[in-house]
């Protein structure tokens, strides 16, 4: 692999040094080579970290996807890239790949009780014990998060309002929906369900966190407090 002589990073104007440039101008101002130079830290007596990074990029036609396929041993073939520097590059590119894999999907929007039921099917379908979930919503009714508050036996689960609203406030939710399942398949709300809902609605009103619905989930259907006008 070819080499070429260049000045050291320490000899560059401060705004042209990768680390300083990132601090002064922000990460978007750095080239791919400059970002890689930050990872490897230093070059050799005859080539700067930036130019060494340019050399590596040239070998993969400046294609980061191709660079990400290189192994530690592949990178160590470049003079000036030891095991530690190669591991830094591989690790950074792997983090980038994982971040891409975890990019959030479009948030679901709740427009009806049916939307709530469909949203909760992956969590509650075929469950044999009772679960109580909190759905956190934005101002436009997009789902921020589905959060399991508690789970219990076949006939009930304990719900602590303090936990419910602590979670809601932590996520800066604008409104709330409650969902719990009845493993028995009986969708009629119990007196306990009604009392809990009334209490949670009252607390939500005091905290300016409106409760939009409480849905009882069953494998064959659901019951919506909002639809029945008893919220």
Secondary structure, DSSP 8 states (H G I E B T S, - for coil): --------GGGS-GGGSHHHHHHHH-GGGS-HHHHHHHHH---BTTB-HHHHHHHHHHHTTT-HHHHHT--HHHHTTSTT--HHHHHHHHHHHHHHHHHHHT------B--SHHHHHHHHHHHHTT-SS-EEEEEEE-TT-BEEEEEEEEE--SS-----HHHHHHHHHHTT-SEEEEEEE-TT---S--HHHHHHHHHHHHHHHHTT-EEEEEEEEETTEEEETTTTT--
